Amino acid sequence: MGFVHYTVSIHYDRRLYRQDIAGSIAHARMLAKQAIISDEEAELIVTGLASIREEIQAGTFPWKEDLEDIHMNVEARLHEKIGSEVAGKLHTGRSRNDQVSLDMRMYVKEAILDTVKGIRDLQAAILDIAEAHRGVLMPGYTHLQRAQPVLFSHHMLAYFHMLERDCHRFQDCYGRADVLPLGSGALAGVPYPTDREFLARELGFAGVSANSMDAVSDRDFLAEYHSAGAICMMHLSRMAEEFVIWSSHEFGFISLAEDYVTGSSIMPQKRNPDFAEIARGKTGRVYGNLMGILTVLKGLPLTYNRDLQEDKEGAFDTIDTLLATLEVFRGMVSTLKVNAEHMTGTAGEGYMLATDLADYLVSARGVPFREAHGIVNKLCGYAVSRGKELHQLEIEEYRLFSPQFGEDVYTVTAESSVAARDVEGGTAPRRVEAALAHARNLLDSALGDKPWAEGEEG
């Protein structure tokens, strides 16, 4: 029994073809610039590589599994196209070790651009729905128990800012991926007068690696993408969880569009939030990919080891999963219906205003907060025992627990509760209005821009 398939990676690393060919074209041009090969030879190589790229894009490229990977498949085809005498000169001054590192860095850089765009698109959808529902109240929760009233817009902006941090994490990662490893050779550099700065300019890198041994074995940038991706998926999973809860009959805060729910095989009335649930589940596989790359890297001596072949499938899966999830959430948020009247109606129900009653005793009557807290705690117990909500109590019942309660206690409402949180970052309407404007300005300034840190040594 043969084991040839065990080391083959062409079935998944073929998706690196654009990066691999672009790197080879730049390398050929650099070799000619440095007079390591002739201009004519470089032009022949570049033309051959461009032809190979067209074959792959057209689906006519003759992939060969016995050649193991994308690099050898492209190189072998180049030999067939232009002859071995010239094609054989392409690999002068490089190794598959720095070649594959180059391909992965280029791929991750492109993935980061796509990821940040996906995040920005979702942020725009969140901001749109927050702006469209100004003034809508809802219960805020701690421990999944009703706590205090908040504005729905304030709640949604919390996710906007989570995603903003995600953007910054990916942008930071971009700087560490934006370092050219080509020219490091197998591990020690190359014995040719190569021009690495020329390669960096040709391939759009901000700088070149400072240490050849580190360059060929470094996958920190990849682990960092996984980490940022895992955190972003965690944020999306939290949003998914709330959408699942909010769309239930018990809550009824939102309705998800038909495109984002499914029915039951047996219960015809069901509208299951399957897209949100699947996103919640897919978060686990992204976490797994992060642990996978960290485990691959943790015991590797310098420099390159074949273990690093295992860096690709997990990376491709995380990138594909995250991009698809961001697109699903953009559509889900853009099309969800907010049941504003019901949501606002629940914001003052039950004992949601208990803290505000304590604050009333403090602010209006000068009662120490801890004493006021105890008074309202007993008041709530009394109301529960009589099956009443706080606003249903008579003034005489309030005064059973403190003579400081006056008729103005009935001015404590969900609206007054929200308005009272008039601090920066609070849920008061004027603060949320300013926060919405700030978020819009932030998003508008970010779209179409790449204000990221310059590349740093990786």
Rosetta blueprint (number, residue, H / E / L):
1 M L
2 G L
3 F L
4 V H
5 H H
6 Y H
7 T H
8 V L
9 S L
10 I H
11 H H
12 Y H
13 D H
14 R H
15 R H
16 L H
17 Y H
18 R H
19 Q H
20 D H
21 I H
22 A H
23 G H
24 S H
25 I H
26 A H
27 H H
28 A H
29 R H
30 M H
31 L H
32 A H
33 K H
34 Q L
35 A L
36 I L
37 I L
38 S L
39 D H
40 E H
41 E H
42 A H
43 E H
44 L H
45 I H
46 V H
47 T H
48 G H
49 L H
50 A H
51 S H
52 I H
53 R H
54 E H
55 E H
56 I H
57 Q H
58 A H
59 G L
60 T L
61 F L
62 P L
63 W L
64 K L
65 E H
66 D H
67 L H
68 E L
69 D L
70 I H
71 H H
72 M H
73 N H
74 V H
75 E H
76 A H
77 R H
78 L H
79 H H
80 E H
81 K H
82 I H
83 G L
84 S H
85 E H
86 V H
87 A H
88 G L
89 K L
90 L L
91 H L
92 T L
93 G L
94 R L
95 S L
96 R H
97 N H
98 D H
99 Q H
100 V H
101 S H
102 L H
103 D H
104 M H
105 R H
106 M H
107 Y H
108 V H
109 K H
110 E H
111 A H
112 I H
113 L H
114 D H
115 T H
116 V H
117 K H
118 G H
119 I H
120 R H
121 D H
122 L H
123 Q H
124 A H
125 A H
126 I H
127 L H
128 D H
129 I H
130 A H
131 E H
132 A H
133 H L
134 R L
135 G L
136 V L
137 L E
138 M E
139 P E
140 G E
141 Y E
142 T E
143 H L
144 L L
145 Q E
146 R E
147 A E
148 Q E
149 P E
150 V E
151 L E
152 F H
153 S H
154 H H
155 H H
156 M H
157 L H
158 A H
159 Y H
160 F H
161 H H
162 M H
163 L H
164 E H
165 R H
166 D H
167 C H
168 H H
169 R H
170 F H
171 Q H
172 D H
173 C H
174 Y H
175 G H
176 R H
177 A H
178 D L
179 V E
180 L E
181 P L
182 L L
183 G L
184 S L
185 G L
186 A L
187 L L
188 A L
189 G L
190 V L
191 P L
192 Y L
193 P L
194 T L
195 D L
196 R H
197 E H
198 F H
199 L H
200 A H
201 R H
202 E H
203 L H
204 G L
205 F L
206 A L
207 G E
208 V E
209 S L
210 A L
211 N L
212 S H
213 M H
214 D H
215 A H
216 V H
217 S H
218 D L
219 R L
220 D H
221 F H
222 L H
223 A H
224 E H
225 Y H
226 H H
227 S H
228 A H
229 G H
230 A H
231 I H
232 C H
233 M H
234 M H
235 H H
236 L H
237 S H
238 R H
239 M H
240 A H
241 E H
242 E H
243 F H
244 V H
245 I H
246 W H
247 S L
248 S L
249 H L
250 E L
251 F L
252 G L
253 F L
254 I E
255 S E
256 L L
257 A L
258 E H
259 D H
260 Y H
261 V L
262 T E
263 G L
264 S L
265 S L
266 I L
267 M L
268 P L
269 Q L
270 K L
271 R L
272 N E
273 P L
274 D H
275 F H
276 A H
277 E H
278 I H
279 A H
280 R H
281 G H
282 K H
283 T H
284 G H
285 R H
286 V H
287 Y H
288 G H
289 N H
290 L H
291 M H
292 G H
293 I H
294 L H
295 T H
296 V H
297 L H
298 K H
299 G L
300 L L
301 P L
302 L L
303 T L
304 Y L
305 N L
306 R H
307 D H
308 L H
309 Q H
310 E H
311 D H
312 K H
313 E H
314 G H
315 A H
316 F H
317 D H
318 T H
319 I H
320 D H
321 T H
322 L H
323 L H
324 A H
325 T H
326 L H
327 E H
328 V H
329 F H
330 R H
331 G H
332 M H
333 V H
334 S H
335 T H
336 L L
337 K E
338 V E
339 N L
340 A H
341 E H
342 H H
343 M H
344 T H
345 G H
346 T H
347 A L
348 G L
349 E L
350 G L
351 Y L
352 M L
353 L L
354 A H
355 T H
356 D H
357 L H
358 A H
359 D H
360 Y H
361 L H
362 V H
363 S H
364 A H
365 R H
366 G L
367 V L
368 P L
369 F H
370 R H
371 E H
372 A H
373 H H
374 G H
375 I H
376 V H
377 N H
378 K H
379 L H
380 C H
381 G H
382 Y H
383 A H
384 V H
385 S H
386 R L
387 G L
388 K L
389 E L
390 L H
391 H H
392 Q H
393 L L
394 E L
395 I H
396 E H
397 E H
398 Y H
399 R H
400 L L
401 F L
402 S L
403 P L
404 Q L
405 F L
406 G L
407 E H
408 D H
409 V H
410 Y H
411 T H
412 V L
413 T L
414 A H
415 E H
416 S H
417 S H
418 V H
419 A H
420 A H
421 R L
422 D L
423 V L
424 E L
425 G L
426 G L
427 T L
428 A L
429 P H
430 R H
431 R H
432 V H
433 E H
434 A H
435 A H
436 L H
437 A H
438 H H
439 A H
440 R H
441 N H
442 L H
443 L H
444 D H
445 S H
446 A H
447 L L
448 G L
449 D L
450 K L
451 P L
452 W L
453 A L
454 E L
455 G L
456 E L
457 E L
458 G L
